[in-house]
Amino acid sequence: DADVTQTPRNRITKTGKRIMLECSQTKGHDRMYWYRQDPGLGLRLIYYSFDVKDINKGEISDGYSVSRQAQAKFSLSLESAIPNQTALYFCATSETGTGLKETQYFGPGTRLLVL
Amino acid sequence: QKEVEQNSGPLSVPEGAIASLNCTYSDRGSQSFFWYRQYSGKSPELIMFIYSNGDKEDGRFTAQLNKASQYVSLLIRDSQPSDSATYLCAVNTGFQKLVFGTGTRLLVSP
């Protein structure tokens, strides 16, 4: 079974719709992250959470919100989707600590298309 | 200046050759350095971690770190077509987050 899962894997939506992407993990990690990946732009951090009560904005948080429902669950919402939010979205987790513990483990990704 | 820079490629090498991938970073306080491999349409997966100056070898992969010059490289010996992927460099910038480069696309031709 996958350690980090994302649902849905693919989603097509229309401009203005609210959508939620969900991430669950069985790795027991405290830290969770949401990234988007666009061709030529690499992975860009949207939000991150170091524990259930901790939520932080990343470099591109505008237009997004998150919810950390439990240690194992971290959801990303697009309040009113727009076409330039079309991208591949990844959830990742890591342990608390330094060095190798900072390794981030990625889910399979959600491919989102906003029409 | 971007925090982590990589040549986007593609870097083309013949099967059996050594592929050399480079990454530079701007934060002198960075302590941890990661190389991820990402196949097209798939998620990144860790292949190497290094934190000390010098070389670290794991099978066909060698990571090299030079903190004075602020670069980290990845060598892939005996390159195989299955090594064709995008390689992402990631650096801890001291704020307990990793910053990723945009990746170098590697193509290994049979």
Backbone of each chain as ProteinMPNN parsed JSONL, in Angstrom:
{"seq_chain_A": "DADVTQTPRNRITKTGKRIMLECSQTKGHDRMYWYRQDPGLGLRLIYYSFDVKDINKGEISDGYSVSRQAQAKFSLSLESAIPNQTALYFCATSETGTGLKETQYFGPGTRLLVL", "coords_chain_A": {"N_chain_A": [[0.846, -1.203, 0.0], [0.419, 2.253, -0.73], [2.334, 4.785, 0.887], [1.827, 7.502, 0.96], [-1.014, 8.963, -0.115], [-3.112, 10.392, -2.624], [-6.109, 12.028, -3.465], [-8.496, 13.419, -5.738], [-6.948, 11.522, -8.458], [-6.961, 12.592, -10.925], [-8.522, 15.521, -12.184], [-11.028, 17.432, -13.63], [-12.252, 20.649, -13.889], [-14.375, 23.586, -13.786], [-13.888, 27.079, -14.384], [-14.164, 29.107, -11.532], [-15.307, 27.248, -9.863], [-15.282, 25.557, -6.681], [-12.866, 23.45, -5.383], [-11.493, 20.504, -3.811], [-8.505, 18.99, -2.897], [-7.206, 16.009, -1.638], [-5.033, 14.584, 0.818], [-3.494, 11.824, 2.281], [-1.587, 10.06, 4.74], [0.374, 7.289, 5.825], [2.733, 7.163, 7.087], [3.317, 8.189, 9.506], [4.414, 10.675, 9.851], [5.001, 14.015, 10.981], [5.141, 16.339, 9.496], [3.748, 17.97, 6.678], [3.198, 18.807, 3.241], [2.183, 20.868, 0.483], [2.617, 21.057, -2.975], [2.838, 22.601, -6.217], [3.421, 21.74, -9.593], [4.69, 22.955, -12.513], [5.471, 22.919, -15.991], [8.854, 23.65, -16.591], [9.009, 25.276, -14.379], [9.44, 23.934, -12.079], [9.053, 22.508, -8.756], [6.849, 24.156, -6.7], [6.21, 25.554, -3.564], [3.168, 25.531, -1.861], [1.607, 25.468, 0.579], [2.513, 24.56, 3.935], [2.737, 22.347, 6.764], [3.731, 21.799, 10.013], [2.789, 20.515, 12.209], [-0.367, 19.396, 13.579], [-1.546, 21.725, 14.52], [-0.273, 23.722, 13.209], [0.084, 25.813, 10.5], [1.394, 27.044, 7.51], [2.127, 29.545, 5.086], [3.346, 29.046, 1.799], [5.425, 29.854, -1.027], [3.564, 30.468, -3.006], [0.781, 30.934, -2.169], [-1.565, 32.358, -2.661], [-4.973, 32.232, -3.551], [-5.347, 29.696, -2.727], [-6.224, 27.44, -0.041], [-5.774, 25.601, 3.035], [-6.325, 22.678, 5.075], [-5.605, 21.008, 8.026], [-6.583, 18.18, 9.059], [-5.996, 16.096, 10.693], [-3.153, 14.334, 12.038], [-2.508, 12.698, 9.952], [-3.762, 13.687, 7.689], [-4.137, 16.11, 5.153], [-5.499, 18.709, 3.503], [-6.019, 20.432, 0.439], [-7.502, 23.321, -0.823], [-9.051, 24.929, -3.566], [-10.472, 27.859, -3.76], [-11.919, 29.321, -5.692], [-11.611, 28.242, -8.617], [-9.241, 28.936, -11.229], [-8.075, 29.165, -14.637], [-5.197, 29.341, -14.695], [-4.431, 27.825, -12.597], [-4.233, 25.312, -13.395], [-2.384, 22.457, -13.225], [0.078, 20.084, -12.004], [-0.335, 18.628, -8.948], [1.295, 17.992, -5.924], [1.403, 16.236, -2.868], [3.411, 16.024, 0.038], [5.401, 14.445, 2.622], [7.303, 14.616, 5.682], [9.633, 13.674, 8.267], [10.042, 15.068, 11.587], [12.903, 16.841, 12.202], [16.442, 16.952, 11.44], [18.836, 16.832, 8.709], [18.941, 13.7, 7.133], [16.373, 13.139, 7.935], [14.91, 15.188, 6.928], [14.12, 14.447, 4.465], [11.729, 14.432, 1.944], [8.747, 12.735, 1.203], [6.827, 11.846, -1.485], [3.427, 11.973, -2.633], [1.415, 10.394, -5.242], [0.477, 12.38, -6.889], [-1.86, 14.817, -8.209], [-3.512, 15.504, -11.092], [-4.672, 18.422, -12.315], [-7.064, 20.118, -14.211], [-8.266, 23.159, -15.196], [-10.931, 24.549, -16.727]], "CA_chain_A": [[0.0, 0.0, 0.0], [1.179, 3.493, -0.813], [2.461, 5.486, 2.163], [1.219, 8.82, 0.796], [-2.028, 8.857, -1.148], [-3.781, 11.63, -2.997], [-7.351, 11.872, -4.213], [-8.503, 12.458, -6.826], [-5.705, 11.491, -9.222], [-7.204, 13.497, -12.044], [-9.746, 16.282, -11.974], [-11.332, 18.513, -14.567], [-13.261, 21.509, -13.304], [-14.607, 24.811, -14.526], [-13.53, 28.334, -13.723], [-15.08, 29.564, -10.506], [-15.721, 26.162, -8.978], [-14.44, 25.25, -5.518], [-12.489, 22.037, -5.365], [-10.609, 20.095, -2.731], [-7.593, 17.876, -3.12], [-6.953, 15.408, -0.335], [-3.792, 13.849, 1.0], [-3.426, 11.011, 3.495], [-0.309, 9.356, 4.853], [0.482, 6.264, 6.872], [4.138, 7.124, 7.473], [3.47, 8.684, 10.874], [5.176, 11.92, 9.815], [4.299, 15.209, 11.463], [5.196, 17.443, 8.54], [3.12, 17.74, 5.394], [3.434, 19.903, 2.297], [1.53, 20.875, -0.817], [3.357, 21.701, -4.049], [2.366, 22.48, -7.578], [4.521, 21.618, -10.544], [4.398, 23.413, -13.857], [6.635, 22.722, -16.87], [9.854, 24.707, -16.579], [9.007, 26.045, -13.128], [9.788, 23.061, -10.971], [8.107, 22.352, -7.65], [6.669, 25.38, -5.919], [5.532, 25.253, -2.31], [1.926, 26.287, -1.693], [1.422, 25.527, 2.025], [3.111, 23.464, 4.678], [2.253, 22.201, 8.139], [4.694, 21.036, 10.794], [1.983, 19.621, 13.031], [-1.793, 19.613, 13.363], [-1.94, 23.101, 14.846], [0.656, 24.633, 12.549], [-0.143, 25.984, 9.062], [2.241, 28.141, 7.025], [2.066, 29.823, 3.662], [4.547, 28.884, 1.004], [5.714, 30.956, -1.933], [2.472, 30.772, -3.943], [-0.434, 30.537, -1.462], [-2.745, 33.105, -3.092], [-5.952, 31.45, -4.288], [-5.406, 28.37, -2.114], [-6.308, 27.32, 1.41], [-5.52, 24.227, 3.463], [-6.857, 22.222, 6.343], [-4.912, 19.826, 8.575], [-7.669, 17.598, 9.848], [-5.391, 15.152, 11.627], [-1.742, 14.174, 11.689], [-2.366, 11.954, 8.711], [-4.566, 14.236, 6.592], [-3.849, 17.508, 4.824], [-6.29, 18.973, 2.309], [-5.79, 21.693, -0.273], [-8.703, 23.796, -1.5], [-9.034, 26.063, -4.477], [-11.761, 28.472, -3.44], [-12.572, 29.673, -6.949], [-10.561, 27.822, -9.546], [-8.986, 29.712, -12.448], [-7.282, 28.343, -15.565], [-3.751, 29.245, -14.44], [-4.187, 26.847, -11.529], [-4.025, 24.029, -14.054], [-1.034, 22.018, -12.874], [0.215, 18.81, -11.293], [-0.221, 18.942, -7.525], [1.87, 16.93, -5.104], [1.488, 16.282, -1.42], [4.627, 15.367, 0.522], [5.519, 14.382, 4.08], [8.641, 14.376, 6.209], [9.74, 13.604, 9.72], [10.565, 16.239, 12.278], [14.323, 16.615, 12.459], [17.372, 17.521, 10.467], [19.58, 15.865, 7.925], [18.158, 12.763, 6.322], [14.965, 13.212, 8.347], [14.232, 16.195, 6.132], [13.681, 13.847, 3.203], [10.291, 14.516, 1.707], [8.183, 11.604, 0.471], [5.753, 12.427, -2.281], [2.307, 11.204, -3.124], [1.446, 10.166, -6.69], [0.105, 13.581, -7.629], [-3.199, 15.054, -8.764], [-3.448, 16.335, -12.302], [-5.852, 19.283, -12.313], [-7.312, 20.948, -15.394], [-9.325, 24.137, -14.986], [-11.378, 25.051, -18.041]], "C_chain_A": [[0.876, 1.246, 0.0], [1.194, 4.182, 0.547], [1.796, 6.853, 2.132], [0.239, 8.712, -0.377], [-2.695, 10.199, -1.392], [-5.058, 11.293, -3.767], [-7.927, 13.243, -4.543], [-7.153, 12.439, -7.539], [-5.782, 12.421, -10.423], [-8.508, 14.227, -11.794], [-9.854, 17.349, -13.048], [-12.447, 19.346, -13.942], [-13.39, 22.785, -14.122], [-14.189, 26.016, -13.696], [-14.614, 28.735, -12.732], [-15.533, 28.501, -9.528], [-14.752, 26.021, -7.808], [-14.12, 23.764, -5.548], [-11.537, 21.772, -4.221], [-9.784, 18.904, -3.177], [-7.199, 17.33, -1.755], [-5.673, 14.588, -0.332], [-3.853, 13.106, 2.32], [-2.103, 10.275, 3.526], [-0.328, 8.383, 6.029], [1.912, 6.164, 7.383], [4.348, 7.607, 8.91], [4.267, 9.973, 10.957], [4.319, 13.081, 10.312], [4.17, 16.281, 10.39], [4.571, 17.055, 7.201], [3.186, 19.001, 4.555], [2.519, 19.745, 1.083], [2.37, 21.676, -1.803], [2.516, 21.689, -5.321], [3.576, 22.44, -8.492], [4.007, 22.009, -11.918], [5.641, 23.207, -14.707], [7.581, 23.923, -16.82], [9.942, 25.497, -15.286], [9.326, 25.198, -11.911], [8.675, 22.946, -9.942], [8.042, 23.661, -6.87], [5.776, 25.094, -4.721], [4.312, 26.153, -2.129], [1.666, 26.541, -0.199], [2.187, 24.375, 2.654], [2.66, 23.505, 6.123], [3.236, 21.319, 8.894], [4.03, 20.193, 11.88], [0.532, 20.064, 12.889], [-2.199, 21.064, 13.593], [-1.085, 24.153, 14.137], [0.411, 24.652, 11.042], [0.672, 27.199, 8.615], [2.086, 28.306, 5.526], [3.412, 29.551, 3.019], [4.705, 30.062, 0.058], [4.552, 31.343, -2.833], [1.12, 30.399, -3.331], [-1.697, 31.264, -1.938], [-3.669, 32.231, -3.927], [-6.137, 30.044, -3.751], [-5.65, 28.487, -0.617], [-6.097, 25.853, 1.769], [-6.199, 23.961, 4.789], [-6.08, 20.98, 6.764], [-5.88, 19.181, 9.562], [-7.152, 16.665, 10.932], [-3.921, 15.036, 11.235], [-1.603, 13.571, 10.303], [-3.044, 12.593, 7.514], [-4.329, 15.726, 6.42], [-4.534, 17.793, 3.498], [-5.978, 20.343, 1.74], [-7.067, 22.073, -0.999], [-8.385, 24.947, -2.429], [-10.422, 26.69, -4.351], [-12.573, 28.812, -4.682], [-11.551, 29.425, -8.057], [-10.469, 28.729, -10.769], [-8.048, 28.898, -13.338], [-5.786, 28.266, -15.243], [-3.413, 28.432, -13.197], [-4.134, 25.426, -12.091], [-2.578, 23.614, -13.838], [-1.097, 20.602, -12.317], [0.486, 19.144, -9.833], [0.291, 17.731, -6.757], [1.728, 17.256, -3.629], [2.778, 15.564, -1.022], [4.627, 15.362, 2.043], [6.987, 14.233, 4.457], [8.567, 14.254, 7.719], [10.107, 14.974, 10.274], [12.023, 15.952, 12.601], [15.166, 17.223, 11.37], [18.069, 16.408, 9.695], [18.67, 14.984, 7.103], [16.684, 12.779, 6.698], [14.193, 14.268, 7.576], [13.77, 15.658, 4.779], [12.169, 13.948, 3.083], [9.861, 13.35, 0.82], [6.9, 12.077, -0.203], [4.64, 11.435, -2.576], [2.36, 11.11, -4.637], [1.044, 11.368, -7.534], [-1.352, 13.599, -8.06], [-3.04, 15.974, -9.964], [-4.753, 17.102, -12.406], [-5.909, 20.119, -13.578], [-8.496, 21.856, -15.1], [-9.69, 24.746, -16.331], [-11.98, 26.442, -17.938]], "O_chain_A": [[1.927, 1.289, 0.639], [0.199, 4.169, 1.271], [1.266, 7.316, 3.142], [0.639, 8.404, -1.5], [-2.823, 11.026, -0.49], [-5.077, 10.393, -4.606], [-7.857, 14.149, -3.712], [-6.295, 13.271, -7.244], [-4.772, 12.964, -10.87], [-9.47, 13.662, -11.273], [-8.899, 18.07, -13.334], [-13.467, 18.805, -13.515], [-12.606, 23.029, -15.039], [-14.146, 25.965, -12.467], [-15.806, 28.709, -13.037], [-16.086, 28.82, -8.475], [-13.564, 26.322, -7.925], [-15.009, 22.93, -5.72], [-10.864, 22.674, -3.723], [-10.297, 17.945, -3.754], [-6.898, 18.088, -0.833], [-5.288, 13.987, -1.335], [-4.216, 13.674, 3.35], [-1.557, 9.909, 2.485], [-0.951, 8.623, 7.064], [2.268, 5.186, 8.041], [5.435, 7.45, 9.466], [4.749, 10.33, 12.032], [3.108, 13.13, 10.102], [3.202, 17.041, 10.378], [4.822, 15.976, 6.664], [3.226, 20.115, 5.078], [2.137, 18.635, 0.712], [2.781, 22.804, -1.527], [1.606, 20.874, -5.477], [4.617, 23.028, -8.2], [3.021, 21.464, -12.414], [6.757, 23.309, -14.198], [7.157, 25.067, -16.987], [10.855, 26.304, -15.115], [9.466, 25.732, -10.81], [7.514, 23.247, -10.219], [9.065, 24.196, -6.44], [4.721, 24.472, -4.849], [4.407, 27.376, -2.231], [1.524, 27.687, 0.227], [2.47, 23.363, 2.013], [2.256, 24.547, 6.64], [3.54, 20.21, 8.455], [4.641, 19.264, 12.41], [0.239, 21.007, 12.154], [-3.101, 21.57, 12.927], [-1.176, 25.342, 14.445], [0.52, 23.619, 10.382], [0.644, 28.249, 9.258], [1.934, 27.33, 4.791], [4.467, 29.789, 3.606], [4.179, 31.145, 0.314], [4.548, 32.448, -3.377], [0.381, 29.616, -3.927], [-2.803, 30.814, -1.636], [-3.238, 31.575, -4.875], [-6.971, 29.286, -4.245], [-5.326, 29.501, 0.0], [-6.223, 24.971, 0.919], [-6.59, 24.874, 5.516], [-5.913, 20.035, 5.993], [-5.98, 19.577, 10.723], [-7.799, 16.472, 11.961], [-3.5, 15.58, 10.215], [-0.675, 13.905, 9.566], [-2.911, 12.079, 6.404], [-4.32, 16.495, 7.381], [-4.194, 17.19, 2.48], [-5.707, 21.291, 2.476], [-7.653, 21.254, -1.707], [-7.568, 25.817, -2.126], [-11.417, 26.112, -4.787], [-13.786, 28.607, -4.708], [-10.74, 30.291, -8.384], [-11.477, 29.221, -11.276], [-7.312, 28.041, -12.848], [-5.162, 27.234, -15.49], [-2.253, 28.356, -12.792], [-4.004, 24.459, -11.341], [-1.656, 24.333, -14.221], [-2.167, 20.01, -12.178], [1.434, 19.865, -9.524], [-0.201, 16.614, -6.911], [1.909, 18.397, -3.203], [3.186, 14.604, -1.677], [3.946, 16.167, 2.678], [7.807, 13.784, 3.655], [7.598, 14.661, 8.358], [10.433, 15.902, 9.535], [12.338, 14.929, 13.208], [14.665, 17.921, 10.488], [17.914, 15.222, 9.986], [17.741, 15.464, 6.454], [15.832, 12.465, 5.867], [12.962, 14.254, 7.564], [13.093, 16.365, 4.033], [11.431, 13.594, 4.002], [10.515, 13.024, -0.171], [6.011, 12.636, 0.439], [4.869, 10.237, -2.745], [3.254, 11.683, -5.259], [1.244, 11.376, -8.748], [-1.985, 12.56, -8.25], [-2.504, 17.076, -9.857], [-5.819, 16.506, -12.565], [-4.926, 20.748, -13.968], [-9.592, 21.386, -14.795], [-8.861, 25.376, -16.988], [-12.403, 27.008, -18.946]]}, "seq_chain_B": "QKEVEQNSGPLSVPEGAIASLNCTYSDRGSQSFFWYRQYSGKSPELIMFIYSNGDKEDGRFTAQLNKASQYVSLLIRDSQPSDSATYLCAVNTGFQKLVFGTGTRLLVSP", "coords_chain_B": {"N_chain_B": [[18.388, 36.292, -8.235], [17.971, 32.824, -8.322], [17.297, 30.549, -5.648], [18.098, 27.879, -5.831], [19.72, 26.492, -8.485], [19.59, 24.873, -11.608], [20.687, 23.468, -14.694], [18.42, 23.22, -17.283], [18.566, 21.385, -19.32], [17.836, 19.367, -22.29], [20.176, 16.899, -21.09], [22.088, 14.88, -22.935], [23.291, 11.63, -23.162], [25.208, 8.787, -24.209], [24.359, 5.312, -23.812], [25.981, 3.659, -21.149], [27.829, 5.632, -20.649], [29.14, 8.286, -18.499], [26.992, 10.339, -16.722], [26.759, 13.69, -15.816], [25.43, 15.819, -13.517], [24.597, 19.031, -12.441], [24.261, 21.444, -9.756], [23.675, 24.545, -8.291], [23.608, 26.642, -5.382], [22.314, 29.323, -3.372], [22.295, 30.015, -0.649], [24.555, 30.194, 1.849], [24.367, 29.026, 4.306], [23.17, 26.59, 4.04], [22.628, 23.185, 4.811], [21.843, 20.58, 4.2], [21.466, 18.354, 1.457], [19.81, 17.173, -1.37], [19.137, 14.738, -3.892], [16.676, 14.091, -6.202], [14.871, 11.848, -8.308], [12.733, 12.036, -11.077], [10.41, 10.523, -12.972], [8.649, 10.983, -16.046], [5.489, 12.344, -15.497], [5.289, 11.131, -13.058], [5.858, 10.919, -9.451], [8.405, 12.67, -7.565], [11.315, 10.893, -6.395], [13.561, 10.053, -3.809], [17.042, 9.785, -4.408], [19.638, 10.314, -3.567], [21.329, 11.589, -0.694], [23.23, 14.113, 0.846], [25.481, 15.665, 3.118], [27.987, 16.364, 3.928], [31.083, 17.852, 2.911], [32.644, 16.672, -0.058], [32.642, 13.394, -1.549], [29.956, 11.096, -1.986], [29.039, 7.827, -2.372], [26.761, 5.587, -3.925], [26.063, 2.723, -5.179], [25.674, 3.02, -8.614], [25.556, 5.715, -8.449], [26.967, 8.856, -7.556], [27.221, 11.439, -5.313], [28.421, 14.741, -5.076], [29.704, 17.253, -3.049], [30.443, 20.628, -2.559], [30.836, 22.962, -0.411], [32.125, 25.402, -0.164], [32.21, 26.421, -2.725], [29.596, 26.332, -3.243], [28.118, 24.322, -4.63], [26.536, 21.344, -5.733], [26.758, 18.117, -7.049], [25.701, 15.408, -9.184], [26.737, 12.303, -10.189], [26.245, 9.825, -12.578], [27.168, 6.703, -13.199], [27.902, 4.378, -15.88], [25.535, 4.818, -17.434], [22.107, 4.086, -18.046], [19.342, 3.462, -20.295], [17.052, 3.446, -18.713], [17.639, 5.325, -16.83], [16.853, 7.68, -17.84], [15.253, 10.576, -17.142], [13.959, 13.291, -15.157], [16.06, 15.106, -13.044], [16.032, 16.33, -9.861], [17.383, 18.781, -7.806], [17.549, 19.448, -4.372], [17.581, 21.642, -1.609], [18.175, 22.314, 1.786], [17.377, 25.314, 3.204], [17.726, 26.357, 5.688], [15.416, 27.127, 6.926], [13.967, 25.026, 7.672], [12.717, 23.955, 5.501], [12.639, 22.468, 2.28], [14.12, 23.66, -0.694], [13.533, 23.403, -4.062], [15.271, 22.838, -7.109], [14.675, 23.547, -10.609], [15.13, 21.323, -12.069], [16.963, 18.939, -14.091], [16.753, 17.552, -17.21], [17.5, 14.334, -18.211], [18.634, 12.38, -20.87], [19.214, 9.181, -21.949], [20.637, 7.463, -24.443], [20.223, 4.406, -26.254]], "CA_chain_B": [[19.066, 34.991, -8.312], [17.195, 31.752, -7.741], [17.977, 29.916, -4.523], [18.687, 26.635, -6.3], [19.731, 26.563, -9.937], [20.012, 23.72, -12.393], [20.527, 23.58, -16.131], [17.21, 22.445, -17.582], [18.866, 20.331, -20.287], [18.211, 18.023, -21.872], [21.524, 16.382, -21.146], [22.025, 13.63, -23.679], [24.489, 10.8, -23.059], [24.991, 7.429, -24.725], [24.327, 4.235, -22.831], [27.29, 3.274, -20.656], [28.64, 6.816, -20.335], [28.899, 8.951, -17.218], [26.179, 11.556, -16.78], [27.12, 14.619, -14.747], [24.369, 16.798, -13.3], [25.094, 20.047, -11.513], [23.289, 22.276, -9.043], [24.27, 25.57, -7.44], [22.66, 27.194, -4.424], [22.724, 30.676, -2.971], [22.369, 30.19, 0.799], [25.764, 29.577, 2.397], [24.044, 28.299, 5.526], [22.505, 25.325, 3.728], [23.306, 22.061, 5.448], [21.422, 19.273, 3.684], [21.314, 18.418, 0.01], [19.11, 15.978, -1.825], [18.861, 14.525, -5.309], [15.487, 13.309, -6.494], [14.633, 11.469, -9.696], [11.315, 12.101, -11.393], [10.023, 10.072, -14.294], [7.579, 11.798, -16.611], [4.156, 12.081, -14.979], [5.359, 10.449, -11.762], [6.295, 11.757, -8.343], [9.848, 12.611, -7.285], [11.768, 9.913, -5.419], [14.912, 10.349, -3.354], [18.085, 8.844, -4.776], [20.864, 10.575, -2.833], [21.359, 12.637, 0.319], [24.595, 14.401, 1.246], [25.575, 16.839, 3.974], [29.393, 16.68, 4.172], [31.896, 18.103, 1.725], [33.29, 15.498, -0.61], [31.866, 12.481, -2.359], [29.204, 10.013, -1.375], [28.715, 6.887, -3.431], [25.724, 4.575, -3.679], [25.889, 2.015, -6.433], [26.158, 3.774, -9.774], [25.377, 7.146, -8.19], [27.886, 9.556, -6.658], [26.929, 12.841, -5.06], [29.596, 15.512, -4.709], [29.318, 18.508, -2.413], [31.498, 21.608, -2.311], [30.133, 24.071, 0.238], [32.837, 26.667, -0.41], [31.804, 26.892, -4.044], [28.13, 26.278, -3.241], [27.529, 23.488, -5.655], [26.39, 19.914, -5.481], [26.596, 17.446, -8.324], [25.335, 13.993, -9.188], [27.312, 11.534, -11.279], [25.636, 8.514, -12.809], [28.086, 5.886, -14.0], [27.268, 3.32, -16.685], [24.155, 5.266, -17.622], [21.184, 3.182, -18.727], [18.131, 4.15, -20.78], [16.104, 3.585, -17.605], [18.008, 6.511, -16.048], [16.255, 8.85, -18.486], [14.291, 11.169, -16.205], [14.366, 14.616, -14.693], [16.725, 15.025, -11.747], [15.783, 17.532, -9.077], [18.246, 19.077, -6.672], [16.808, 20.113, -3.293], [18.501, 22.153, -0.6], [17.592, 22.908, 2.988], [17.89, 26.676, 3.287], [17.812, 26.796, 7.074], [14.097, 27.431, 7.461], [13.328, 23.735, 7.821], [11.997, 23.587, 4.284], [13.5, 22.226, 1.136], [13.895, 24.433, -1.911], [13.844, 22.548, -5.195], [15.617, 23.399, -8.402], [13.687, 23.234, -11.647], [15.416, 19.995, -12.603], [17.686, 18.704, -15.339], [16.245, 16.378, -17.921], [18.558, 13.456, -18.712], [18.241, 11.406, -21.882], [20.254, 8.186, -22.193], [20.292, 6.79, -25.697], [20.776, 3.045, -26.361]], "C_chain_B": [[18.197, 33.939, -7.617], [18.001, 31.081, -6.64], [18.704, 28.648, -4.938], [18.587, 26.625, -7.828], [20.264, 25.285, -10.561], [19.845, 24.041, -13.868], [19.357, 22.684, -16.521], [17.45, 21.303, -18.551], [18.015, 20.467, -21.538], [19.7, 17.735, -22.002], [21.443, 15.015, -21.812], [23.343, 12.891, -23.564], [24.19, 9.437, -23.658], [24.999, 6.411, -23.589], [25.749, 3.829, -22.455], [28.184, 4.427, -20.266], [28.335, 7.322, -18.926], [28.073, 10.218, -17.458], [26.532, 12.415, -15.579], [26.079, 15.726, -14.658], [24.805, 17.762, -12.205], [23.986, 20.909, -10.931], [24.065, 23.295, -8.222], [23.194, 26.156, -6.537], [23.206, 28.488, -3.86], [22.929, 30.846, -1.471], [23.558, 29.446, 1.391], [25.502, 28.776, 3.655], [23.381, 26.955, 5.29], [23.322, 24.154, 4.239], [23.006, 20.707, 4.813], [21.072, 19.401, 2.211], [20.779, 17.075, -0.496], [19.061, 15.947, -3.341], [17.652, 13.608, -5.438], [15.46, 12.986, -7.99], [13.128, 11.488, -9.935], [11.103, 11.638, -12.829], [8.809, 10.881, -14.745], [6.216, 11.378, -16.071], [4.115, 11.391, -13.629], [5.844, 11.404, -10.679], [7.803, 11.644, -8.14], [10.158, 11.542, -6.237], [13.227, 10.196, -5.08], [15.896, 9.306, -3.87], [19.38, 9.09, -4.004], [20.649, 11.702, -1.836], [22.813, 12.857, 0.704], [24.606, 15.633, 2.117], [27.021, 17.238, 4.255], [30.1, 16.962, 2.859], [32.552, 16.811, 1.249], [32.314, 14.668, -1.41], [31.116, 11.478, -1.499], [28.71, 9.105, -2.481], [27.632, 5.911, -2.989], [25.45, 3.892, -5.007], [26.47, 2.793, -7.596], [26.099, 5.29, -9.566], [26.449, 7.669, -7.232], [27.432, 10.993, -6.537], [28.203, 13.522, -4.605], [29.136, 16.858, -4.168], [30.547, 19.374, -2.172], [30.824, 22.851, -1.737], [30.816, 25.411, -0.012], [32.42, 27.27, -1.74], [30.291, 26.843, -4.233], [27.581, 25.505, -4.432], [27.489, 22.036, -5.178], [26.126, 19.252, -6.831], [26.22, 15.984, -8.117], [25.957, 13.356, -10.409], [26.598, 10.199, -11.362], [26.576, 7.749, -13.73], [27.317, 4.828, -14.754], [25.785, 3.638, -16.903], [23.356, 4.266, -18.454], [19.979, 3.969, -19.243], [17.091, 4.352, -19.683], [16.448, 4.744, -16.669], [17.427, 7.783, -16.659], [15.103, 9.37, -17.629], [14.723, 12.61, -15.967], [14.92, 14.48, -13.281], [16.618, 16.374, -11.043], [16.775, 17.627, -7.931], [17.405, 19.804, -5.634], [17.77, 20.468, -2.174], [17.713, 22.655, 0.602], [18.217, 24.279, 3.165], [17.945, 27.207, 4.702], [16.487, 27.158, 7.69], [13.257, 26.158, 7.566], [12.418, 23.392, 6.651], [13.026, 23.304, 3.201], [13.119, 23.157, -0.005], [14.379, 23.581, -3.07], [14.296, 23.372, -6.387], [14.576, 22.976, -9.422], [13.957, 21.905, -12.342], [16.186, 20.006, -13.899], [17.151, 17.429, -15.965], [17.414, 15.61, -18.518], [17.973, 12.476, -19.717], [19.418, 10.477, -22.131], [19.832, 7.373, -23.412], [20.969, 5.42, -25.779], [21.891, 2.988, -27.395]], "O_chain_B": [[17.748, 34.13, -6.487], [19.231, 31.046, -6.688], [19.801, 28.371, -4.454], [17.496, 26.738, -8.387], [21.247, 24.704, -10.103], [18.955, 24.804, -14.244], [19.31, 21.517, -16.131], [16.659, 20.362, -18.618], [17.518, 21.555, -21.831], [20.384, 18.248, -22.888], [20.797, 14.103, -21.296], [24.4, 13.458, -23.838], [23.048, 8.979, -23.622], [25.587, 6.647, -22.534], [26.611, 3.673, -23.319], [29.205, 4.218, -19.61], [27.41, 6.856, -18.26], [28.421, 11.053, -18.292], [26.596, 11.922, -14.453], [25.874, 16.478, -15.611], [25.322, 17.347, -11.168], [22.923, 21.08, -11.528], [25.017, 22.935, -7.529], [22.014, 26.164, -6.886], [24.415, 28.721, -3.867], [23.669, 31.737, -1.055], [23.571, 28.216, 1.432], [26.317, 27.937, 4.039], [23.062, 26.249, 6.247], [24.547, 24.13, 4.117], [23.826, 19.791, 4.882], [20.479, 20.385, 1.768], [21.239, 16.005, -0.097], [18.956, 16.985, -3.995], [17.605, 12.515, -4.873], [15.958, 13.749, -8.817], [12.349, 11.018, -9.106], [11.557, 12.279, -13.777], [8.046, 11.393, -13.926], [5.831, 10.214, -16.17], [3.039, 11.098, -13.108], [6.195, 12.55, -10.956], [8.407, 10.634, -8.502], [9.374, 11.312, -5.316], [14.025, 10.535, -5.954], [15.641, 8.104, -3.79], [20.153, 8.153, -3.806], [19.895, 12.642, -2.088], [23.559, 11.892, 0.874], [23.827, 16.558, 1.889], [27.267, 18.33, 4.767], [29.764, 16.388, 1.823], [32.96, 15.971, 2.05], [31.294, 15.164, -1.888], [31.58, 11.07, -0.434], [28.043, 9.552, -3.415], [27.594, 5.472, -1.84], [24.71, 4.404, -5.848], [27.637, 3.184, -7.563], [26.546, 6.054, -10.422], [26.791, 7.024, -6.241], [27.275, 11.688, -7.541], [28.979, 12.953, -3.838], [28.283, 17.518, -4.76], [31.559, 18.909, -1.647], [30.307, 23.687, -2.477], [30.15, 26.444, -0.065], [32.292, 28.488, -1.866], [29.773, 27.266, -5.267], [26.696, 25.976, -5.145], [28.287, 21.591, -4.353], [25.365, 19.767, -7.65], [26.396, 15.413, -7.041], [25.739, 13.806, -11.534], [26.374, 9.531, -10.353], [26.753, 8.107, -14.894], [26.23, 4.42, -14.345], [24.907, 2.831, -16.595], [23.853, 3.687, -19.42], [19.634, 5.016, -18.695], [16.333, 5.322, -19.718], [15.643, 5.108, -15.812], [17.506, 8.851, -16.052], [14.105, 8.678, -17.424], [15.725, 13.075, -16.51], [14.323, 13.821, -12.43], [17.051, 17.405, -11.557], [16.978, 16.67, -7.184], [16.624, 20.69, -5.984], [18.661, 19.691, -1.834], [16.702, 23.341, 0.448], [19.437, 24.403, 3.264], [18.189, 28.397, 4.902], [16.433, 27.471, 8.879], [12.027, 26.196, 7.551], [11.464, 22.629, 6.798], [14.136, 23.837, 3.216], [11.939, 23.408, -0.249], [15.509, 23.093, -3.058], [13.777, 24.458, -6.645], [13.707, 22.153, -9.137], [13.125, 21.415, -13.106], [16.088, 20.936, -14.7], [17.105, 16.373, -15.334], [18.226, 16.177, -19.249], [16.959, 11.828, -19.459], [20.504, 10.934, -22.487], [18.807, 6.691, -23.404], [22.139, 5.279, -25.424], [22.472, 1.926, -27.619]]}, "name": "protein", "num_of_chains": 2, "seq": "DADVTQTPRNRITKTGKRIMLECSQTKGHDRMYWYRQDPGLGLRLIYYSFDVKDINKGEISDGYSVSRQAQAKFSLSLESAIPNQTALYFCATSETGTGLKETQYFGPGTRLLVLQKEVEQNSGPLSVPEGAIASLNCTYSDRGSQSFFWYRQYSGKSPELIMFIYSNGDKEDGRFTAQLNKASQYVSLLIRDSQPSDSATYLCAVNTGFQKLVFGTGTRLLVSP"}
